[in-house]
Amino acid sequence: MLRHALKEWAVICRALTEGRQAVLLRKGGIAESGGEFRVEHTRFWLYPTFVHQQRDGIRPEAQSLLEEAIADRPPEGLLRLEHFAEVGGVYQLHDVASVLKLSGLHLWSDETARSRFAYKQPGLFVLAVRVFKAPQPIEAVEHPAYAGCRSWVELDQELPEHGAVPVLDDAAFTAVLRELDRLLQPTALA
């Protein structure tokens, strides 16, 4: 049973759920302590949000995913949870060059990646996430307490994840982790 959810652009949630992306790039939300992101939970529901989502904030090849996310948007006041994620690795990036190395692993535009990195205090978190599809969508009331510019939401009840299946198989997710290590780990000097 899972009680927590991570708010993310609906288009990015769509990319995660289709296996087109297995990383999340995070900065802090205004409502978060110090405006800084923290990995408060390593298992969480993906909470698709349309707040701050921008058409020009994603790569051109993601536009069709955005259209699908908009078309599937639940009615006002309803929250639809269909996927949850498990964190397989966390990286904290302190230089924009590292962020740009990841451009093939996510659907943010390079400009969005640069601006998010530079916002307030330079830096970004990268979470490698393995996404699971629930056996059936769970619809719940989207309480006003869930609103606001925050990453984490505590749902009013624990929701079952039993019977969920991974979007990426073991080999595909391991490949993502290896690629992140290859791109972000410094080379040891002999």
MARDO-632464 format. One line per field, with one value per residue: chain; x, y, z of N, C-alpha, C in turn; residue in three letters. Coordinates in Angstrom, 1 decimal, decimal comma. Atoms other than C-alpha are relative to their C-alpha. Last residue first. Example, Ala and Ser with C-alpha at 12.3 -4.5 7.8 and 13.67 -1.06 7.14 Angstrom:
<sites>
chain <- [A; A]
npx <- [-0,9; 0,9]
npy <- [-1,1; -1,2]
npz <- [0,0; 0,0]
capx <- [13,7; 12,3]
capy <- [-1,1; -4,5]
capz <- [7,1; 7,8]
cpx <- [-0,8; 0,9]
cpy <- [1,1; 1,2]
cpz <- [0,8; 0,0]
resn <- [Ser; Ala]
</sites>
This chain:
<sites>
chain <- [A; A; A; A; A; A; A; A; A; A; A; A; A; A; A; A; A; A; A; A; A; A; A; A; A; A; A; A; A; A; A; A; A; A; A; A; A; A; A; A; A; A; A; A; A; A; A; A; A; A; A; A; A; A; A; A; A; A; A; A; A; A; A; A; A; A; A; A; A; A; A; A; A; A; A; A; A; A; A; A; A; A; A; A; A; A; A; A; A; A; A; A; A; A; A; A; A; A; A; A; A; A; A; A; A; A; A; A; A; A; A; A; A; A; A; A; A; A; A; A; A; A; A; A; A; A; A; A; A; A; A; A; A; A; A; A; A; A; A; A; A; A; A; A; A; A; A; A; A; A; A; A; A; A; A; A; A; A; A; A; A; A; A; A; A; A; A; A; A; A; A; A; A; A; A; A; A; A; A; A; A; A; A; A; A; A; A; A; A; A]
npx <- [-0,9; -1,3; -1,1; -1,0; -1,3; -1,1; -0,1; 0,0; -0,9; -1,3; -0,2; -0,2; -1,3; -0,9; 0,2; -0,7; -1,4; -0,2; 0,1; -1,2; -1,2; -0,4; -1,2; 0,0; -1,0; -1,1; -0,6; 0,3; -0,1; -0,8; -0,6; 0,6; -1,0; 0,0; 0,8; 1,4; 0,4; 1,4; 0,6; -0,3; -0,8; -1,3; -1,1; -0,3; -1,0; -1,3; -0,7; 0,2; -1,2; 0,3; 0,2; 0,5; 0,6; -0,1; 1,1; 0,9; 1,0; 1,4; 0,9; 1,5; 0,6; 1,2; 0,2; 0,4; 0,5; 0,0; 1,2; 0,0; -0,2; -1,3; -0,5; 1,0; -0,4; -1,3; 0,2; 0,7; -0,9; -1,0; 0,7; 0,3; -1,3; -0,9; -0,1; 0,7; 1,2; 0,7; 0,6; 1,0; 1,2; -0,4; 0,2; 1,4; 0,5; -0,5; 1,0; -0,4; -0,4; -0,9; 0,2; -1,2; 0,2; -1,2; -1,1; -1,2; -1,0; -1,4; -0,8; -1,4; -0,1; -1,3; -0,1; -1,4; -0,2; 0,3; -0,4; 0,9; 1,3; 0,1; 0,3; 1,2; 1,0; 0,2; 0,7; 1,4; 0,7; 0,3; 1,2; 1,3; 0,9; 0,5; 1,1; -0,6; -0,3; -0,9; -1,4; -0,2; -0,1; -0,3; -1,3; -0,6; 0,0; 0,5; -0,1; 1,2; -0,2; 0,8; 1,0; 1,1; -0,6; 0,6; 0,7; 0,6; -0,6; 0,5; -1,0; 0,2; -1,1; -0,9; -0,9; 0,5; 0,1; 1,2; 0,9; -0,4; 0,7; -0,8; 0,7; -0,6; -0,1; -0,9; -0,8; -1,4; -0,2; 0,9; -0,4; -1,2; 0,4; 0,6; -1,2; -0,7; 0,7; 0,7; -0,9; 0,6; -0,9; -0,1; -0,6; 0,8; -0,8; 0,8]
npy <- [1,1; -0,2; 0,0; 1,0; -0,6; 0,4; -0,9; -1,5; -0,3; 0,1; -1,1; -1,3; 0,0; -0,3; -1,4; -0,8; 0,0; -0,9; -1,3; -0,3; -0,1; 1,2; 0,5; -0,5; -1,1; 0,5; -0,9; 0,4; 1,4; 0,1; 1,3; 0,6; 0,9; 1,4; 0,2; 0,3; 1,1; -0,1; 1,2; 1,3; 0,9; 0,3; -0,8; -1,1; 0,5; 0,1; -1,3; -1,0; -0,9; -1,5; -0,5; -1,4; -0,3; -1,4; -0,9; 0,8; 0,6; -0,3; 1,2; -0,3; 1,1; 0,6; 1,1; 1,2; 0,9; 1,4; 0,8; 1,4; 1,0; 0,5; -0,3; -0,7; -1,3; 0,1; 0,7; -1,0; -1,1; 0,6; 0,3; -1,3; -0,4; -0,7; -1,4; -0,8; -0,6; 0,8; 1,1; -0,4; 0,9; 1,3; 0,1; 0,0; 1,4; 1,0; 0,1; -0,8; -1,3; -0,6; -1,4; -0,8; -1,4; -0,8; 0,9; -0,7; 0,3; 0,1; -0,4; 0,5; 1,3; 0,5; 1,4; 0,4; 1,5; 0,5; -0,9; -1,1; 0,3; -0,7; 0,9; 0,6; -1,0; -0,3; 1,1; 0,0; -1,1; 0,5; 0,9; -0,7; 0,3; 1,4; 0,1; 0,2; 1,3; 0,6; -0,3; 0,6; -0,9; 0,8; -0,4; -1,3; -0,9; -1,4; -0,9; -0,9; -1,1; -0,1; -1,0; 0,7; 0,8; 1,4; 0,3; 1,3; 1,1; 1,4; 1,0; 0,1; -0,6; -0,5; 0,9; 0,4; -1,2; -0,8; -0,1; -1,1; -0,7; -1,2; -1,2; -0,9; 0,7; -0,7; -0,9; 0,5; 0,7; 1,2; 1,0; 0,6; 0,8; 1,2; 0,7; 0,5; 1,1; -0,3; -0,2; -0,7; -1,1; -0,2; -1,3; -1,1; -1,3; -1,2]
npz <- [-0,3; 0,6; -1,0; 0,4; 0,5; -0,9; -1,1; 0,3; 1,0; -0,6; -0,9; 0,8; 0,6; -1,2; -0,4; 1,0; -0,3; -1,1; 0,5; 0,8; -0,7; -0,6; 0,6; 1,4; 0,4; 0,8; 1,0; 1,4; 0,2; 1,2; 0,3; 1,2; 0,7; -0,3; -1,1; 0,4; -0,8; -0,5; -0,7; 0,7; -0,9; 0,6; -0,3; 1,0; 0,9; -0,7; 0,0; -1,0; 0,0; -0,1; -1,3; 0,1; -1,3; -0,5; 0,5; 0,8; -0,9; 0,3; 0,0; -0,1; 0,7; -0,5; 0,9; -0,6; 1,0; -0,4; 0,2; -0,4; 1,0; -0,3; -1,3; -0,9; -0,5; -0,7; -1,2; -0,9; -0,4; -0,8; -1,2; -0,6; -0,6; 1,0; -0,2; 1,0; -0,4; -0,9; 0,6; 0,9; -0,2; 0,4; 1,4; 0,3; -0,3; 1,0; 1,0; 1,1; -0,4; 1,0; -0,1; 0,3; -0,2; -0,1; 0,1; 0,3; -1,1; 0,3; -1,1; 0,0; 0,8; -0,2; 0,5; 0,2; 0,0; -1,4; -1,1; -0,3; -0,7; -1,3; -1,0; 0,4; -0,1; -1,4; -0,6; 0,5; -0,7; -1,4; 0,1; 0,1; -1,1; 0,1; 1,0; 1,3; 0,3; -1,0; 0,4; 1,3; 1,1; 1,2; 0,5; -0,5; 1,1; -0,2; 1,2; -0,1; 0,9; 1,2; 0,1; 0,8; 1,1; 0,2; -1,2; 0,3; -0,8; 0,1; 0,5; 1,5; 0,6; -0,9; -0,7; -1,3; -0,9; 0,2; -1,1; -0,7; -1,0; -0,3; -0,3; -0,9; -1,3; -0,9; 0,8; 0,1; 1,3; 0,0; -1,0; 0,5; 1,2; -0,5; -0,5; 1,2; 0,6; 1,2; 1,2; 1,1; 0,5; 1,4; 0,5; -0,4; 0,1; 0,0]
capx <- [45,5; 42,8; 39,3; 36,7; 33,8; 30,4; 27,6; 27,4; 28,5; 26,6; 23,5; 24,0; 24,4; 21,2; 19,3; 20,7; 19,6; 16,1; 16,1; 17,5; 15,0; 11,9; 10,6; 7,0; 7,0; 3,8; 1,4; -0,5; -0,6; -0,2; -3,0; -3,7; -3,1; -5,6; -5,9; -2,9; 0,3; 1,5; 5,2; 6,6; 5,1; 3,8; 0,2; -2,8; -3,0; -4,7; -7,5; -8,4; -8,3; -11,0; -9,8; -9,6; -7,4; -6,6; -6,5; -3,8; -1,3; 1,5; 5,0; 7,7; 11,4; 12,9; 16,4; 16,2; 18,1; 18,4; 19,3; 21,7; 22,2; 20,5; 17,6; 16,7; 19,9; 19,2; 15,6; 16,6; 19,2; 16,9; 14,0; 16,3; 17,6; 14,0; 12,6; 11,9; 14,4; 17,3; 18,8; 19,4; 21,3; 24,7; 22,9; 22,5; 26,2; 27,2; 24,9; 27,1; 26,1; 24,1; 22,7; 22,2; 19,7; 19,3; 16,7; 13,7; 10,5; 7,6; 3,8; 1,4; -2,3; -3,4; -6,4; -7,2; -10,7; -11,6; -11,8; -12,5; -9,6; -7,0; -6,8; -6,9; -4,3; -2,0; -2,5; -1,7; 1,4; 2,5; 2,1; 4,3; 7,2; 9,1; 9,3; 11,3; 9,5; 9,3; 7,8; 4,5; 4,7; 3,6; 3,6; 0,6; -0,8; -0,2; 0,2; 0,6; 3,0; 2,5; 5,4; 8,2; 11,6; 10,0; 11,3; 13,8; 14,3; 13,7; 14,6; 12,2; 13,6; 11,0; 8,8; 5,9; 7,8; 8,7; 12,3; 14,2; 13,8; 14,8; 13,1; 14,6; 13,2; 12,0; 10,3; 9,0; 5,4; 4,6; 7,6; 6,7; 3,1; 4,4; 6,6; 3,6; 1,5; 4,1; 5,1; 3,6; 5,0; 2,6; 2,5; 0,1; 1,3; 0,0]
capy <- [6,7; 9,3; 8,1; 9,2; 11,1; 9,3; 11,2; 9,9; 6,3; 6,0; 7,3; 4,9; 2,0; 2,9; 3,1; -0,3; -1,8; -0,6; -2,3; -5,6; -5,8; -5,1; -1,6; -0,8; -2,9; -4,8; -4,0; -6,9; -5,3; -1,5; -0,8; 2,8; 4,2; 7,0; 10,8; 11,1; 12,7; 14,9; 15,5; 17,9; 21,2; 24,2; 24,2; 21,9; 18,6; 20,2; 21,3; 17,6; 15,8; 13,2; 9,7; 7,5; 4,4; 3,1; -0,7; -3,4; -0,7; 0,0; 0,1; 2,7; 2,2; 5,5; 7,0; 10,3; 13,3; 16,2; 19,6; 22,4; 26,2; 28,2; 30,3; 28,7; 27,8; 24,1; 24,7; 27,3; 25,0; 21,9; 24,0; 25,4; 21,9; 20,9; 18,4; 15,0; 12,8; 10,4; 11,8; 15,2; 13,6; 15,2; 18,6; 18,2; 17,2; 20,3; 22,4; 21,8; 20,8; 17,7; 15,6; 12,0; 9,5; 5,9; 3,1; 5,1; 3,1; 4,5; 4,2; 4,1; 4,5; 7,4; 9,4; 12,5; 14,1; 17,7; 18,9; 15,9; 13,6; 14,6; 12,0; 14,5; 16,7; 13,7; 12,6; 16,1; 16,2; 12,8; 14,1; 17,1; 14,9; 14,8; 18,6; 18,5; 19,9; 23,2; 24,9; 23,2; 24,2; 22,4; 24,9; 23,2; 20,4; 17,7; 13,9; 12,4; 9,4; 7,2; 6,8; 4,5; 6,0; 8,7; 12,1; 12,6; 16,3; 19,2; 22,7; 25,7; 26,1; 23,6; 23,0; 25,3; 27,0; 23,7; 22,4; 21,2; 17,8; 15,9; 12,5; 9,5; 6,5; 8,0; 6,6; 3,6; 4,4; 5,2; 7,5; 9,4; 9,9; 11,1; 13,6; 14,8; 15,1; 17,3; 15,8; 15,6; 12,9; 10,7; 9,3; 6,7; 3,5; 0,0]
capz <- [-12,5; -12,4; -11,7; -14,3; -12,7; -12,6; -14,4; -17,9; -17,3; -14,1; -15,8; -18,7; -16,3; -14,4; -17,7; -18,8; -15,5; -16,3; -19,7; -18,3; -15,5; -17,7; -18,2; -17,5; -14,4; -13,5; -10,7; -9,1; -5,6; -5,7; -3,2; -2,2; 1,3; 2,1; 2,2; -0,1; 1,2; -1,6; -2,5; -5,1; -4,0; -5,9; -4,7; -4,6; -2,7; 0,3; -2,1; -2,4; -5,7; -5,0; -6,0; -9,1; -9,1; -12,5; -12,8; -12,5; -11,5; -13,9; -12,4; -13,0; -12,2; -11,4; -11,8; -9,9; -11,0; -8,6; -9,9; -9,1; -9,3; -6,5; -7,5; -10,8; -12,7; -13,1; -14,0; -16,6; -18,2; -18,3; -19,7; -22,4; -23,2; -23,8; -21,2; -22,7; -20,8; -21,3; -24,4; -22,8; -19,9; -20,9; -20,6; -16,9; -16,5; -18,4; -16,1; -13,1; -9,6; -10,2; -7,4; -8,3; -6,9; -7,9; -8,1; -6,9; -7,1; -9,1; -9,2; -12,1; -12,7; -10,4; -11,5; -9,5; -9,8; -8,8; -12,5; -14,8; -15,6; -18,3; -21,0; -23,9; -22,2; -21,6; -25,2; -26,5; -24,3; -25,6; -29,2; -28,3; -27,0; -30,3; -30,2; -26,9; -23,8; -22,1; -25,2; -24,5; -20,9; -17,7; -14,8; -13,3; -15,5; -13,0; -13,2; -9,7; -10,1; -7,0; -4,7; -3,6; -2,5; -0,4; 1,0; -1,7; -1,0; -3,3; -2,2; -1,8; 1,8; 2,9; 0,0; -0,9; -3,7; -5,3; -5,4; -8,5; -9,9; -13,0; -13,2; -15,0; -16,7; -20,0; -23,0; -21,0; -21,8; -18,1; -17,8; -21,0; -19,8; -16,4; -18,2; -20,2; -17,0; -15,4; -12,1; -8,6; -6,5; -4,5; -1,1; 0,6; -0,9; 0,0]
cpx <- [1,2; 0,9; 1,3; 1,1; 1,0; 1,3; 1,2; 0,4; 0,1; 1,1; 1,3; 0,1; 0,3; 1,5; 1,0; -0,1; 0,8; 1,5; 0,3; -0,1; 1,2; 1,4; 0,4; 1,2; -0,2; 0,9; 1,1; 0,5; -0,4; 0,1; 0,8; 0,8; -0,7; 1,1; -0,2; -0,8; -1,5; -0,2; -1,4; -0,8; 0,2; 0,8; 1,3; 1,3; 0,6; 1,1; 1,3; 0,7; -0,3; 1,4; -0,3; -0,4; -0,5; -0,8; 0,2; -1,2; -1,0; -0,9; -1,4; -0,7; -1,5; -0,5; -1,2; -0,2; -0,3; -0,4; 0,2; -1,3; 0,1; 0,4; 1,4; 0,5; -0,9; 0,4; 1,3; -0,3; -0,7; 0,9; 1,0; -0,6; -0,2; 1,3; 0,8; 0,0; -0,6; -1,3; -0,8; -0,7; -1,1; -1,2; 0,5; -0,2; -1,5; -0,5; 0,5; -0,9; 0,6; 0,3; 1,0; -0,3; 1,3; -0,3; 1,4; 1,2; 1,3; 0,8; 1,5; 0,7; 1,4; 0,0; 1,5; 0,0; 1,5; 0,2; -0,4; 0,6; -0,8; -1,3; -0,2; -0,5; -1,4; -1,2; -0,3; -0,7; -1,4; -0,7; -0,3; -1,2; -1,4; -0,9; -0,6; -1,2; 0,6; 0,4; 1,0; 1,4; 0,3; 0,0; 0,5; 1,4; 0,5; 0,2; -0,6; 0,2; -1,3; 0,4; -0,8; -1,1; -1,0; 0,7; -0,5; -0,6; -0,7; 0,7; -0,7; 0,9; -0,1; 1,3; 0,9; 0,9; -0,4; 0,0; -1,3; -1,0; 0,7; -0,8; 1,0; -1,0; 0,7; 0,0; 1,0; 0,9; 1,4; 0,0; -0,8; 0,6; 1,3; -0,4; -0,5; 1,2; 0,7; -0,6; -0,8; 1,0; -0,6; 0,9; 0,0; 0,6; -0,9; 0,9]
cpy <- [0,6; -1,0; 0,2; 0,1; -1,2; 0,6; -0,3; 0,8; 1,5; 0,4; 0,0; 1,2; 1,2; 0,0; 0,3; 1,5; 0,7; 0,0; 1,0; 1,5; 0,5; 0,2; -1,3; -0,4; 0,4; 1,1; -0,7; 0,9; -0,3; -1,5; 0,0; -1,2; -0,7; -0,7; -1,5; -0,3; -0,2; -1,3; 0,3; -1,2; -1,3; -0,8; -0,5; 0,7; 1,1; -0,5; -0,1; 1,3; 1,1; 0,7; 1,5; 0,4; 1,5; 0,1; 1,4; 0,8; -0,8; -0,8; 0,4; -1,3; 0,1; -1,1; -0,7; -1,1; -1,3; -0,8; -1,4; -0,7; -1,5; -1,1; -0,4; 0,1; 0,7; 1,3; -0,2; -0,7; 0,9; 1,1; -0,6; -0,2; 1,3; 0,4; 0,6; 1,5; 0,9; 0,6; -0,9; -1,2; 0,3; -1,0; -1,4; -0,3; -0,1; -1,4; -0,9; -0,3; 0,8; 1,4; 0,7; 1,5; 0,7; 1,5; 0,7; -1,0; 0,6; -0,4; -0,2; 0,5; -0,6; -1,4; -0,4; -1,4; -0,3; -1,5; -0,7; 0,8; 1,3; -0,3; 0,6; -1,0; -0,7; 1,0; 0,2; -1,2; 0,0; 1,1; -0,6; -0,9; 0,7; -0,4; -1,4; -0,1; -0,1; -1,4; -0,5; 0,2; -0,7; 1,0; -0,8; 0,2; 1,4; 0,8; 1,4; 0,9; 0,8; 1,2; -0,1; 1,0; -0,8; -0,6; -1,5; -0,5; -1,3; -0,9; -1,4; -1,0; 0,0; 0,6; 0,7; -1,0; -0,4; 1,1; 0,8; 0,1; 1,2; 0,9; 1,0; 1,2; 0,8; -0,8; 0,8; 0,9; -0,5; -0,7; -1,3; -1,1; -0,7; -1,0; -1,3; -0,8; -0,6; -1,2; 0,4; 0,3; 0,7; 1,2; 0,0; 1,3; 1,1; 1,2]
cpz <- [0,7; 0,5; -0,7; 1,1; -0,3; -0,5; 1,0; 1,2; -0,3; -1,0; 0,7; 0,9; -0,8; -0,5; 1,1; 0,3; -1,0; 0,5; 1,1; -0,5; -0,8; 0,7; 0,7; -0,7; -1,5; -0,4; -0,7; -1,0; -1,5; -0,4; -1,3; -0,3; -1,2; -0,7; 0,4; 1,3; -0,3; 0,9; 0,5; 0,6; -0,8; 1,0; -0,6; 0,5; -0,9; -0,9; 0,7; -0,1; 1,0; 0,1; -0,1; 1,4; -0,1; 1,3; 0,5; -0,6; -0,8; 0,9; -0,4; -0,2; 0,2; -0,8; 0,7; -1,1; 0,7; -1,2; 0,6; -0,4; 0,6; -1,0; 0,2; 1,4; 1,0; 0,6; 0,9; 1,4; 1,0; 0,6; 1,0; 1,4; 0,7; 0,7; -1,2; 0,2; -1,1; 0,6; 0,9; -0,7; -1,0; 0,0; -0,6; -1,5; -0,3; 0,3; -1,1; -1,2; -1,1; 0,3; -0,9; 0,2; -0,3; 0,1; 0,1; 0,0; -0,5; 1,2; -0,4; 1,3; 0,2; -0,6; 0,1; -0,4; -0,2; 0,1; 1,4; 1,2; 0,2; 0,7; 1,4; 1,1; -0,3; 0,2; 1,5; 0,6; -0,5; 0,8; 1,4; -0,1; -0,1; 1,2; -0,1; -1,1; -1,5; -0,3; 1,0; -0,5; -1,3; -1,2; -1,3; -0,5; 0,4; -1,2; 0,3; -1,2; -0,1; -0,9; -1,2; 0,1; -0,8; -1,1; 0,0; 1,3; -0,4; 0,9; 0,0; -0,7; -1,6; -0,6; 0,9; 0,7; 1,4; 1,0; -0,4; 1,2; 0,5; 0,9; 0,4; 0,3; 1,1; 1,3; 0,8; -0,9; -0,2; -1,4; -0,2; 0,9; -0,6; -1,1; 0,6; 0,4; -1,2; -0,6; -1,2; -1,1; -1,1; -0,3; -1,5; -0,7; 0,3; 0,0]
resn <- [Ala; Leu; Ala; Thr; Pro; Gln; Leu; Leu; Arg; Asp; Leu; Glu; Arg; Leu; Val; Ala; Thr; Phe; Ala; Ala; Asp; Asp; Leu; Val; Pro; Val; Ala; Gly; His; Glu; Pro; Leu; Glu; Gln; Asp; Leu; Glu; Val; Trp; Ser; Arg; Cys; Gly; Ala; Tyr; Ala; Pro; His; Glu; Val; Ala; Glu; Ile; Pro; Gln; Pro; Ala; Lys; Phe; Val; Arg; Val; Ala; Leu; Val; Phe; Leu; Gly; Pro; Gln; Lys; Tyr; Ala; Phe; Arg; Ser; Arg; Ala; Thr; Glu; Asp; Ser; Trp; Leu; His; Leu; Gly; Ser; Leu; Lys; Leu; Val; Ser; Ala; Val; Asp; His; Leu; Gln; Tyr; Val; Gly; Gly; Val; Glu; Ala; Phe; His; Glu; Leu; Arg; Leu; Leu; Gly; Glu; Pro; Pro; Arg; Asp; Ala; Ile; Ala; Glu; Glu; Leu; Leu; Ser; Gln; Ala; Glu; Pro; Arg; Ile; Gly; Asp; Arg; Gln; Gln; His; Val; Phe; Thr; Pro; Tyr; Leu; Trp; Phe; Arg; Thr; His; Glu; Val; Arg; Phe; Glu; Gly; Gly; Ser; Glu; Ala; Ile; Gly; Gly; Lys; Arg; Leu; Leu; Val; Ala; Gln; Arg; Gly; Glu; Thr; Leu; Ala; Arg; Cys; Ile; Val; Ala; Trp; Glu; Lys; Leu; Ala; His; Arg; Leu; Met]
</sites>
